Amino acid sequence: MLTRHQVPSLAEENREFAGTGGVSENNAQANFAPAFQDAGTGEVEISRFKNGQPAPFHLLDGLPDKWILERDVKGRVVTVKASIVSGFVRLGEFFTRQEAAEFMAHVETNVL
């Protein structure tokens, strides 16, 4: 049985990482692309709009159907597998939001 995971509001995560490299607006210049990982399988997906185009921010509507457990009547994602984690891809490597924040803090410290 798949565990249900109420979508932790991406807005909540953005507030938690505000002002750090854990949000797109603060790490895009270092080639981070918003992405999601299924921590259970290691599979990574770039954040996408419904039409498949890469999104410049975290967006659940473009996730693979197999990751989505429930949509509302308008088709928006309501629940995803518990193993889905938001983060970023940089040069083919997945970073959690925390890892991206730490990477950017290190870069800023060593550049200044």
Residue, then its C-alpha position, 0 to 999 in steps of 0.5 A: m500500500l502506498t503511503r499518502h502524503q498531503v502535499p506539504s505546501l511548496a509555499e511553506e517550504n519556500r518560506e522555510f528556505a526564504g533568503t537561502g539557496g533553497v529557493s529557485e530565485n536564489n540559486a538559478q544563477a548557479n545552474f540549479a533547476p527545480a526538481f523532485q525526487d522519489a526518495g524510494t526509487g532515486e528517480v528524479e524529475i525536473s519540475r514541469f508545467k502540465n504541457g511538459q515544458p520545464a518550469p522555473f519553480h517547483l510545480l506539482d502538476g507536471l509530476p509523473d502520474k505514478w507519483i500522484l495519488e490524488r487530484d482535485v476536481k480541477g485536476r490539480v495535485v492534492t496528494v503525492k507519494a510520501s517519498i516525493v521530495s522537492g529539490f534541485v538538479r545541478l549538472g545532473e545531480f539532485f540536491t535537496r533544498q537544504e543541500a542547495a542552501e548549503f551549497m549556495a552559502h558555501v559559494e557565497t562565502n568563498v566568492l565574497 
